[in-house]
Protein backbone atom coordinates (compact mmCIF):
# COMPACT_ATOMS: atom_id res chain seq x y z
CA UNK A 1 0.00 0.00 0.00
CA UNK A 2 1.14 3.53 -0.75
CA UNK A 3 1.84 5.22 2.58
CA UNK A 4 2.85 8.74 1.50
CA UNK A 5 0.22 11.26 2.56
CA UNK A 6 -0.55 14.73 1.23
CA UNK A 7 -0.29 17.18 4.14
CA UNK A 8 -2.85 19.45 2.48
CA UNK A 9 -5.60 16.81 2.63
CA UNK A 10 -7.39 15.00 5.43
CA UNK A 11 -5.17 12.14 6.60
CA UNK A 12 -7.94 9.78 7.66
CA UNK A 13 -9.66 10.17 4.29
CA UNK A 14 -6.42 9.41 2.44
CA UNK A 15 -5.72 6.34 4.58
CA UNK A 16 -9.26 5.07 4.05
CA UNK A 17 -8.89 5.56 0.28
CA UNK A 18 -5.55 3.74 0.25
CA UNK A 19 -6.97 0.76 2.12
CA UNK A 20 -10.09 0.80 -0.08
CA UNK A 21 -7.91 0.72 -3.20
CA UNK A 22 -5.94 -2.21 -1.77
CA UNK A 23 -9.17 -4.12 -1.12
CA UNK A 24 -10.43 -3.48 -4.66
CA UNK A 25 -7.06 -4.51 -6.14
CA UNK A 26 -7.13 -7.75 -4.15
CA UNK A 27 -4.01 -6.87 -2.16
CA UNK A 28 -6.15 -7.23 0.98
CA UNK A 29 -8.22 -10.40 0.46
CA UNK A 30 -11.81 -10.97 1.56
CA UNK A 31 -11.97 -12.03 5.23
CA UNK A 32 -8.30 -11.10 5.59
CA UNK A 33 -7.22 -9.20 8.69
CA UNK A 34 -5.93 -5.65 8.29
CA UNK A 35 -2.73 -4.61 10.09
CA UNK A 36 -3.37 -3.41 13.64
CA UNK A 37 -4.10 0.24 14.40
CA UNK A 38 -0.58 0.58 15.78
CA UNK A 39 0.99 -0.93 12.65
CA UNK A 40 -1.08 1.27 10.37
CA UNK A 41 -0.24 4.35 12.42
CA UNK A 42 3.47 3.55 12.11
CA UNK A 43 3.26 2.87 8.37
CA UNK A 44 1.42 6.13 7.62
CA UNK A 45 3.21 8.20 10.26
CA UNK A 46 0.01 9.32 11.95
CA UNK A 47 -1.67 8.92 15.34
CA UNK A 48 -3.85 5.94 16.22
CA UNK A 49 -7.00 8.12 16.46
CA UNK A 50 -6.40 9.16 12.84
CA UNK A 51 -6.20 5.51 11.81
CA UNK A 52 -9.29 4.76 13.87
CA UNK A 53 -11.19 7.47 11.99
CA UNK A 54 -10.06 5.97 8.68
CA UNK A 55 -11.32 2.54 9.75
CA UNK A 56 -14.65 4.06 10.76
CA UNK A 57 -14.98 5.46 7.25
CA UNK A 58 -14.34 2.02 5.76
CA UNK A 59 -16.79 0.36 8.16
CA UNK A 60 -19.45 2.92 7.20
CA UNK A 61 -18.97 1.83 3.58
CA UNK A 62 -19.35 -1.81 4.68
CA UNK A 63 -15.86 -2.58 3.38
CA UNK A 64 -14.53 -3.83 6.72
CA UNK A 65 -15.88 -5.26 9.96
CA UNK A 66 -14.31 -5.21 13.41
CA UNK A 67 -14.18 -8.03 15.93
CA UNK A 68 -13.24 -7.89 19.60
CA UNK A 69 -11.16 -10.32 21.61
CA UNK A 70 -7.83 -12.06 21.26
CA UNK A 71 -8.53 -13.05 17.65
CA UNK A 72 -10.20 -9.74 16.86
CA UNK A 73 -9.22 -6.79 14.70
CA UNK A 74 -10.42 -5.28 11.45
CA UNK A 75 -11.28 -7.68 8.61
CA UNK A 76 -12.15 -7.18 4.95
CA UNK A 77 -15.87 -7.74 4.48
CA UNK A 78 -17.40 -10.07 1.94
CA UNK A 79 -19.95 -7.76 0.33
CA UNK A 80 -23.22 -9.05 -1.09
CA UNK A 81 -25.76 -7.46 -3.38
CA UNK A 82 -28.36 -7.04 -0.62
CA UNK A 83 -25.98 -4.92 1.46
CA UNK A 84 -24.91 -2.95 -1.62
CA UNK A 85 -28.56 -2.24 -2.44
CA UNK A 86 -29.05 -0.61 0.96
CA UNK A 87 -26.19 1.81 0.22
CA UNK A 88 -27.56 2.48 -3.27
CA UNK A 89 -31.01 3.33 -1.87
CA UNK A 90 -29.55 5.61 0.80
CA UNK A 91 -27.36 7.44 -1.71
CA UNK A 92 -30.20 7.85 -4.23
CA UNK A 93 -32.57 9.14 -1.54
CA UNK A 94 -30.04 11.68 -0.33
CA UNK A 95 -29.25 12.86 -3.87
CA UNK A 96 -32.92 13.37 -4.67
CA UNK A 97 -33.70 15.19 -1.43
CA UNK A 98 -30.62 17.41 -1.48
CA UNK A 99 -30.79 18.37 -5.14
CA UNK A 100 -34.55 18.87 -5.40
CA UNK A 101 -34.99 16.80 -8.55
CA UNK A 102 -38.23 17.82 -10.25
CA UNK A 103 -41.11 15.36 -10.56
CA UNK A 104 -40.93 14.90 -14.34
CA UNK A 105 -37.18 14.21 -14.25
CA UNK A 106 -37.65 11.56 -11.56
CA UNK A 107 -40.51 9.93 -13.50
CA UNK A 108 -38.50 9.91 -16.72
CA UNK A 109 -35.46 8.35 -15.04
CA UNK A 110 -37.35 5.76 -13.05
CA UNK A 111 -39.54 4.42 -15.85
CA UNK A 112 -36.68 4.48 -18.37
CA UNK A 113 -34.59 2.38 -16.00
CA UNK A 114 -37.39 -0.01 -15.07
CA UNK A 115 -38.25 -0.67 -18.72
CA UNK A 116 -34.77 -2.14 -19.22
CA UNK A 117 -35.82 -5.06 -16.99
CA UNK A 118 -38.94 -6.00 -18.92
CA UNK A 119 -37.35 -8.11 -21.71
CA UNK A 120 -35.41 -10.19 -19.19
CA UNK A 121 -38.33 -10.34 -16.76
CA UNK A 122 -40.65 -11.68 -19.46
CA UNK A 123 -38.10 -14.36 -20.30
CA UNK A 124 -36.81 -15.32 -16.87
CA UNK A 125 -39.64 -14.72 -14.40
CA UNK A 126 -40.27 -17.71 -12.20
CA UNK A 127 -43.24 -18.80 -10.08
CA UNK A 128 -41.75 -17.05 -7.05
CA UNK A 129 -41.60 -13.72 -8.90
CA UNK A 130 -45.19 -14.01 -10.09
CA UNK A 131 -46.27 -14.96 -6.57
CA UNK A 132 -44.63 -11.81 -5.15
CA UNK A 133 -46.32 -9.63 -7.75
CA UNK A 134 -49.74 -11.20 -7.12
CA UNK A 135 -49.26 -10.97 -3.35
CA UNK A 136 -48.66 -7.21 -3.53
CA UNK A 137 -51.65 -6.72 -5.86
CA UNK A 138 -53.84 -8.56 -3.33
CA UNK A 139 -52.39 -6.46 -0.52
CA UNK A 140 -53.17 -3.25 -2.40
CA UNK A 141 -56.82 -4.27 -2.73
CA UNK A 142 -57.34 -4.75 1.04
CA UNK A 143 -60.10 -2.52 2.40
CA UNK A 144 -58.77 -0.04 4.93
CA UNK A 145 -55.15 -0.31 3.83
CA UNK A 146 -53.44 2.92 4.87
CA UNK A 147 -51.78 5.27 2.40
CA UNK A 148 -48.43 4.29 3.92
CA UNK A 149 -49.25 0.61 3.48
CA UNK A 150 -50.35 1.11 -0.13
CA UNK A 151 -47.17 3.08 -0.92
CA UNK A 152 -45.00 0.39 0.67
CA UNK A 153 -46.76 -2.29 -1.36
CA UNK A 154 -46.35 -0.21 -4.52
CA UNK A 155 -42.60 -0.11 -3.94
CA UNK A 156 -42.50 -3.86 -3.16
CA UNK A 157 -44.41 -4.62 -6.37
CA UNK A 158 -41.88 -2.79 -8.51
CA UNK A 159 -38.97 -4.34 -6.66
CA UNK A 160 -40.47 -7.73 -7.46
CA UNK A 161 -40.82 -6.75 -11.11
CA UNK A 162 -37.17 -5.69 -11.27
CA UNK A 163 -36.06 -8.87 -9.49
CA UNK A 164 -38.00 -10.93 -12.04
CA UNK A 165 -35.23 -10.08 -14.52
CA UNK A 166 -33.15 -12.47 -12.39
CA UNK A 167 -30.04 -10.33 -12.70
CA UNK A 168 -28.53 -9.25 -9.35
CA UNK A 169 -26.50 -6.46 -10.96
CA UNK A 170 -29.64 -4.94 -12.49
CA UNK A 171 -31.49 -5.30 -9.19
CA UNK A 172 -28.64 -3.54 -7.41
CA UNK A 173 -28.56 -0.66 -9.89
CA UNK A 174 -32.34 -0.26 -9.88
CA UNK A 175 -32.78 -0.45 -6.10
CA UNK A 176 -32.27 3.31 -5.86
CA UNK A 177 -34.56 4.01 -8.81
CA UNK A 178 -37.43 2.08 -7.24
CA UNK A 179 -36.94 2.61 -3.51
CA UNK A 180 -35.89 6.27 -3.69
CA UNK A 181 -37.84 7.64 -6.67
CA UNK A 182 -41.03 5.62 -6.22
CA UNK A 183 -41.69 6.94 -2.67
CA UNK A 184 -41.02 10.46 -3.97
CA UNK A 185 -43.68 10.02 -6.63
CA UNK A 186 -46.10 8.45 -4.14
CA UNK A 187 -45.60 11.35 -1.73
CA UNK A 188 -46.66 13.78 -4.45
CA UNK A 189 -49.48 11.82 -6.09
CA UNK A 190 -51.18 9.77 -3.36
CA UNK A 191 -53.98 12.30 -2.76
CA UNK A 192 -55.02 12.28 -6.43
CA UNK A 193 -54.43 8.75 -7.62
CA UNK A 194 -57.01 6.03 -8.05
CA UNK A 195 -55.99 2.87 -6.24
CA UNK A 196 -58.23 0.87 -8.55
CA UNK A 197 -56.39 2.21 -11.60
CA UNK A 198 -52.99 1.47 -10.07
CA UNK A 199 -54.10 -2.06 -9.21
CA UNK A 200 -55.44 -2.55 -12.76
CA UNK A 201 -52.11 -1.46 -14.26
CA UNK A 202 -50.15 -3.65 -11.84
CA UNK A 203 -52.40 -6.58 -12.78
CA UNK A 204 -51.75 -5.92 -16.46
CA UNK A 205 -48.00 -5.98 -15.83
CA UNK A 206 -48.23 -9.21 -13.84
CA UNK A 207 -50.35 -10.86 -16.54
CA UNK A 208 -47.92 -9.75 -19.25
CA UNK A 209 -44.99 -11.27 -17.36
CA UNK A 210 -46.96 -14.47 -16.73
CA UNK A 211 -47.73 -14.71 -20.48
CA UNK A 212 -44.14 -13.69 -21.36
CA UNK A 213 -45.71 -10.96 -23.52
CA UNK A 214 -43.15 -8.17 -23.83
CA UNK A 215 -45.38 -5.96 -25.99
CA UNK A 216 -48.15 -6.06 -23.38
CA UNK A 217 -45.65 -5.41 -20.58
CA UNK A 218 -44.28 -2.36 -22.39
CA UNK A 219 -47.80 -1.09 -23.07
CA UNK A 220 -48.77 -1.42 -19.39
CA UNK A 221 -45.56 0.32 -18.31
CA UNK A 222 -46.18 3.15 -20.80
CA UNK A 223 -49.70 3.56 -19.45
CA UNK A 224 -48.43 3.64 -15.86
CA UNK A 225 -45.81 6.22 -16.85
CA UNK A 226 -48.44 8.42 -18.53
CA UNK A 227 -50.81 8.10 -15.57
CA UNK A 228 -48.06 9.09 -13.14
CA UNK A 229 -47.27 12.21 -15.17
CA UNK A 230 -50.98 13.01 -15.38
CA UNK A 231 -51.25 12.81 -11.58
CA UNK A 232 -48.25 15.07 -11.14
CA UNK A 233 -49.78 17.64 -13.47
CA UNK A 234 -53.11 17.46 -11.63
CA UNK A 235 -51.42 18.03 -8.27
CA UNK A 236 -49.50 21.01 -9.65
CA UNK A 237 -52.71 22.53 -11.03
CA UNK A 238 -54.40 22.13 -7.64
CA UNK A 239 -51.53 23.84 -5.86
CA UNK A 240 -51.46 26.72 -8.34
CA UNK A 241 -55.20 27.16 -7.96
CA UNK A 242 -54.94 27.21 -4.15
CA UNK A 243 -52.20 29.85 -4.27
CA UNK A 244 -54.23 32.18 -6.50
URBEL-V791011 format. One record per residue. N is the residue number from 1. RES is the residue in three letters. D_CENTER is the distance of its C-alpha to the mean C-alpha in Angstrom with 2 decimals. Layout:
BEGIN
{{N	RES	D_CENTER} {N	RES	D_CENTER}}
END
This chain:
BEGIN
{{1	UNK	31.73} {2	UNK	32.84} {3	UNK	34.17} {4	UNK	35.55} {5	UNK	33.87} {6	UNK	34.13} {7	UNK	35.95} {8	UNK	34.53} {9	UNK	30.91} {10	UNK	29.29} {11	UNK	30.38} {12	UNK	27.60} {13	UNK	24.98} {14	UNK	27.12} {15	UNK	27.60} {16	UNK	23.92} {17	UNK	23.37} {18	UNK	26.38} {19	UNK	25.24} {20	UNK	21.72} {21	UNK	23.57} {22	UNK	25.84} {23	UNK	23.10} {24	UNK	21.56} {25	UNK	25.15} {26	UNK	25.93} {27	UNK	28.67} {28	UNK	27.15} {29	UNK	26.36} {30	UNK	23.79} {31	UNK	25.32} {32	UNK	27.93} {33	UNK	29.28} {34	UNK	29.15} {35	UNK	32.52} {36	UNK	33.49} {37	UNK	32.98} {38	UNK	36.68} {39	UNK	36.54} {40	UNK	33.61} {41	UNK	35.41} {42	UNK	38.53} {43	UNK	36.89} {44	UNK	35.21} {45	UNK	38.13} {46	UNK	36.20} {47	UNK	36.33} {48	UNK	34.54} {49	UNK	32.63} {50	UNK	31.22} {51	UNK	30.11} {52	UNK	28.69} {53	UNK	26.56} {54	UNK	25.32} {55	UNK	24.42} {56	UNK	22.54} {57	UNK	20.40} {58	UNK	19.72} {59	UNK	19.07} {60	UNK	16.51} {61	UNK	14.62} {62	UNK	15.21} {63	UNK	17.67} {64	UNK	20.66} {65	UNK	21.90} {66	UNK	25.27} {67	UNK	27.96} {68	UNK	31.18} {69	UNK	34.67} {70	UNK	37.05} {71	UNK	34.62} {72	UNK	31.74} {73	UNK	30.14} {74	UNK	26.90} {75	UNK	25.42} {76	UNK	22.89} {77	UNK	19.88} {78	UNK	18.99} {79	UNK	15.23} {80	UNK	13.50} {81	UNK	10.41} {82	UNK	9.45} {83	UNK	9.88} {84	UNK	8.13} {85	UNK	4.78} {86	UNK	5.82} {87	UNK	6.77} {88	UNK	4.16} {89	UNK	3.03} {90	UNK	6.78} {91	UNK	7.78} {92	UNK	6.74} {93	UNK	8.35} {94	UNK	11.17} {95	UNK	11.84} {96	UNK	12.25} {97	UNK	14.37} {98	UNK	16.40} {99	UNK	17.19} {100	UNK	17.96} {101	UNK	16.60} {102	UNK	18.97} {103	UNK	18.32} {104	UNK	19.59} {105	UNK	17.49} {106	UNK	14.22} {107	UNK	15.74} {108	UNK	16.93} {109	UNK	13.73} {110	UNK	11.71} {111	UNK	14.69} {112	UNK	15.63} {113	UNK	12.45} {114	UNK	12.62} {115	UNK	16.32} {116	UNK	15.94} {117	UNK	15.08} {118	UNK	18.19} {119	UNK	20.86} {120	UNK	19.41} {121	UNK	18.54} {122	UNK	22.14} {123	UNK	23.51} {124	UNK	21.63} {125	UNK	20.72} {126	UNK	22.44} {127	UNK	24.02} {128	UNK	21.20} {129	UNK	18.72} {130	UNK	21.40} {131	UNK	22.09} {132	UNK	18.57} {133	UNK	18.79} {134	UNK	22.33} {135	UNK	21.59} {136	UNK	19.17} {137	UNK	21.78} {138	UNK	24.44} {139	UNK	22.58} {140	UNK	22.23} {141	UNK	25.98} {142	UNK	27.03} {143	UNK	29.59} {144	UNK	28.77} {145	UNK	25.01} {146	UNK	23.77} {147	UNK	21.69} {148	UNK	18.98} {149	UNK	19.32} {150	UNK	19.29} {151	UNK	16.12} {152	UNK	14.35} {153	UNK	15.93} {154	UNK	14.97} {155	UNK	11.22} {156	UNK	12.19} {157	UNK	14.41} {158	UNK	12.05} {159	UNK	9.72} {160	UNK	13.17} {161	UNK	14.21} {162	UNK	11.54} {163	UNK	12.38} {164	UNK	15.98} {165	UNK	15.90} {166	UNK	16.16} {167	UNK	14.53} {168	UNK	12.12} {169	UNK	11.50} {170	UNK	10.65} {171	UNK	8.34} {172	UNK	6.51} {173	UNK	6.83} {174	UNK	6.13} {175	UNK	3.00} {176	UNK	2.90} {177	UNK	6.36} {178	UNK	6.85} {179	UNK	5.67} {180	UNK	6.72} {181	UNK	9.43} {182	UNK	10.77} {183	UNK	11.80} {184	UNK	13.29} {185	UNK	15.28} {186	UNK	16.33} {187	UNK	17.54} {188	UNK	19.72} {189	UNK	21.01} {190	UNK	21.50} {191	UNK	25.13} {192	UNK	26.14} {193	UNK	24.44} {194	UNK	26.31} {195	UNK	24.69} {196	UNK	27.16} {197	UNK	26.09} {198	UNK	22.37} {199	UNK	23.46} {200	UNK	25.81} {201	UNK	23.22} {202	UNK	20.85} {203	UNK	24.02} {204	UNK	24.86} {205	UNK	21.58} {206	UNK	22.07} {207	UNK	25.70} {208	UNK	24.98} {209	UNK	22.76} {210	UNK	25.47} {211	UNK	28.11} {212	UNK	26.17} {213	UNK	27.07} {214	UNK	24.86} {215	UNK	27.00} {216	UNK	26.60} {217	UNK	22.81} {218	UNK	22.71} {219	UNK	25.22} {220	UNK	23.31} {221	UNK	20.11} {222	UNK	22.42} {223	UNK	24.02} {224	UNK	20.84} {225	UNK	19.90} {226	UNK	23.48} {227	UNK	23.57} {228	UNK	20.51} {229	UNK	22.26} {230	UNK	25.48} {231	UNK	24.15} {232	UNK	22.90} {233	UNK	26.36} {234	UNK	28.11} {235	UNK	26.44} {236	UNK	27.36} {237	UNK	30.90} {238	UNK	31.24} {239	UNK	30.29} {240	UNK	32.69} {241	UNK	35.38} {242	UNK	35.02} {243	UNK	35.35} {244	UNK	38.50}}
END
